[in-house]
Amino acid sequence: MTVPAKRFHLDKPAAKLMGVCAGIANYTGIDATIVRIGFVIGTIFGFGSLLLIYLLIGFLAPKA
């Protein structure tokens, strides 16, 4: 388990798409794969609402 980051930012080097899940993983200290799986499941069961949240975070959050 990694030490959480002090501020949230997108993690472009570890990104699969925009770096949102990797940034959340760095910030919380959770594995990025678990965060990605959570986003996929949440998007499916949330009728796409997490997809909109993902895009908002991707465009508004600071880049590393």
N, C-alpha and C positions, 0 to 999 in steps of 0.2 A: 504494500500500500504506500502511496506517495504522500508527501506533505502537501496540504492544500495551498494553492496560490493565494496571495494577499488580495489581489484584485482580479475580477473576471475579465478575460479577453479571449478572443478567438485564437485557436491554436492552428495556424496555417500549416506548419510542418507536419503535424499529425492528422491533418484533415482528410476526410474521405470526400466531402462535398464542399462545405463552407467553413468547417472548423468549429461549429457550434457545439457538437457533442464532445469533441476533444477538449474544448475550452471548459465546458461544464465538468468534465471528468477531472481536469487539472484543478479546478476550483474546489471541488468537493473531495477529491482524493479517491474517487471511485474509478474502476476500470472503464475505459472508453467504450469497450464492447457492450458492457452492461447498459451504459447510458444510451447507446445507439439502439439496442434491442428495446429498451423502454420507450424511446421515441417512436419506433415502428409500431409497437403494440398500442401505445397511446394514440397514435394517428388512426389506426384501424378502428379502435373502439371509441374514439372521440370524433368520428366522422370527419376527419381531416383537420380538426381545429389545431392540433399540435403542429401540423405542417405550416400553417399560417404563423404560429408563434415562432417556429424554427426560422422561417424566412425573415421575420421582424428582427429577431436576435442577430441573424446573419448580416443584415444590412445596417443595424444600429450599433452593434457592439464594437468596441475598439479592437483593432488588429494587433497581434503581438509582433 
